[in-house]
Amino acid sequence: MTNIDRSHPALQFMQCTNEQCGLRYPQAIHPQLSAGCPRCGSPVRVVAQCGSAQQTQVTQPPRPLAVNLLLDNIRSAHNVGSILRTADGAGVRHVYLCGITPTPQQANVRKTALGAEKGLSWSVHSNGAAQAMRLQEAGQFLCAIEGSGNASSLFAEPFMAEQFNASAAQQIVLIIGNEISGVDPGILAQCQRRWFLPMLGAKRSLNVAVACGIALYHLRFAVGAM
């Protein structure tokens, strides 16, 4: 079973009866919904049904690292909402929303968070560099996703138990910066690790929410297994 949220009304898969169209698509089971094909308007028929509210399996990481997030000056509310949903799924303990980063009080954040913000611990901070300093002084292990400077591949650099004691009070703080300017240099200067995500195609960067999700799950599961 794939880890996809299906906590919605029961669905059925429809198929257009027009052989030249043949569109197959999901549709909620509701008597008032149109019976016509959304592409060509021809009659449609039910070809499969799937249940509602299927539960995703809950899996514990092999070594439960304590991971927090610091989002510094993220511009897009939709990106923030997507990150919050991923953070909830990855078991992030706390999210620090810094600078101009939108908060769950904004409707567009809630739109993509899909309720995940209700179960997350989060706080707002005007100055990301100052907050990073406070976390470092408290003994937290600061890591940034940042492609410039002395960064190492997230997947190539060993991150073993001797570098981080998961049983201690120390926690990892994963730092994600602005979509255009990246992580604030004042924050980077305080980080113990800088990582980049390898790019194999024409584009040289990923969407910030996608990059955050890759790094979070790597820390929670791949690193935890080392």
N, C-alpha and C positions, 0 to 999 in steps of 0.2 A: 504494500500500500504506500502510495506516495505521500509525502508530508505536505499536503495541500489542504487549506481550510475549506471544508465542505459544510459548514454549519449554516446552511441556507435551506429554503424550502426544497422539497423533493423535485428532482429534475427528470425530464425525459428527453431523449435524443430524437429529433425530427429529421426527416429526409424529404426533400422536394421530389414530387412525382414526375416532374418534367425531366426527362432523360438528358436534355441538353444543358440543364442546370445541375441537378443532382446535389444541391447544397445539403450538407448534414451539419446540424448545429444543436446545442442544448437549449432547452426552454423549460421554465418553471411550469409545474402542473397547475394550471389555473383555468377555470372554464371561460373566463372573459378574454383570454389571450387570442390574438388572431390566428386562424388556421392556415393563413396563406404564407407562402415562402417570402422571407424578407428581402430576397434578392430579385425574384422574378414575378412573385405574386401567385404562382401556381399552387394548387392544393398540396398539402404535406401529409405525411403519415408518421406514426410513432414506430421507431425501429429498435429502441432500447430504453430502459428505465434504470435510474440509479437512485439509491436511497438518500436520505437527508441526514445531516449531522453525524457523519462518520467520524469516529474518534481517531486521531493520530496517536501512534504509540509514543509513550513517554520513555525516553532513553537517557540514562545518566552518563555523563562523561566518565571515561576511565580513570581520570584523576581530576577531581573537581577544583580547577583553578578559580580563584575569586577574581572576576573580571568586571571592571567598571568602564564607562564610556565618558569621554569629554568631547563634546561637539563645539568647535570654536568657529563662530561667524559663518555658519552654514546659511546660505541665502534662501534656499527653497523650502517652503513649508511642506511640500509634498515629499521632498527628500527626507526631511526630519521625521515625518510620520512613518515613512517606510523603514527608516533606521530604528525607530522605536518598536515597530512590530517585530523586526528581526532581533532586536535586543531582548525583547520579551521571550522569543522562541529560544534564544541562546542562553537564557538564564543570567543575563547581566544584572548585577546587584544594584547599581545606581548610575544615573545619567546626569552629567553636569552640562547644562545648556549655557554656553558662554557667548558674550558679545551680542551680535544681532540675531543669533540663532532663534528662530520662532519656537514658541512653547506650545504645549497641548491646549492652552487656552484659545488658540487660533483654530478656526473651523477647518482650514485646509490641512493642518497637521492631523487633526482627528480623522479627517476623511481617508487618509492613507494608513493611519495607525490602526484603524478598525477596532478600536476599543482596547488595544494593547497598552495605551497610556494609562489606563485605569489601574493596572496591576503593577506598574513600574514605579520605582522610587526615583524622583528627579528633583533638581534644584536649578535655580537661575543665578548666574554670576555675570556681572558687567565686564569684568576684566579676565580673559582667559589665561593670560600669562601669570597674573597674580594668583588665580586659583590653582594653576599648575604648580606654582611655587609652594603653596600651602600643602598640596598633596604630596609633593616631594619631601617637604620638611616633616610630614607625618609618616614618612617611610614607604610611600607607595612607589611602585615600579612603573615609570612612565615610558610608553611606547607610542610612536607616531607612524602613521601611514603617510609617507612623503617621498616622492620620487626624486627630489633634488638632493644635492649634498652627499654626505657619506652614508647613504642608505644601502642596506643589504636586501637581497630577495627574501621575502617572507618565508619562502619554502626552502631556501638553501642554507640559512644560518641556523646552526644548532641552538636549541633553547632548552637546555636540559635541567634536570632537577637541581644540580649544583648551582645553577644560575638563579633559580627562583625556588624558594621553599614554600610550597603550597600549604604546609601545615602551620606556617607562621601567620602573624597578623598582617603581613605585607600582602597587598593586593595589586593586580595589574590594572593600570589605567590606559586604555587604548584611546589615542587622540586622533580625531578626524578634523581636518581643517576646511577652509573655504574652497568652494568649487573652482575658483579661478586662481586665487593667490596661494592656495595651499595652507599649510600650518604656519602660524605666526612664528617668526624667527625667535622671538622671546620665549616661546614655548619649546621650540626645538632644542634650544640651548640647555634645557632642563631634562631632556629625554635620555634615558639609558639605552634605548634602542630606536633606530629609524629603519623602517621597512618600506620596500616598494613591491608592487605586484608586477611580475613579468608580463610584457605585452608582446604578442606574436603576430599581430595584424598591422594594418595601416595606422590605426589610431594609437595614440601614445598614452591614453589614460582611460579609466573607467568612470562611469557615474559614481558619485561619492557614496550613495546608498548601497550600490552593488559592491564596491570596494570594501566598505565597512562590513557588509555581511560575510564576504569571503574571509576577512581577517578574524572576525568574531568566531566563526565556526572553526577556523584553523586553531585558534587559541583554545577553544573549549574542548575540541575533540582530538585533533591531530597532535597538538602539543601535549595535551593531557595524557596521551598514550605513551609518550616518550619515557 
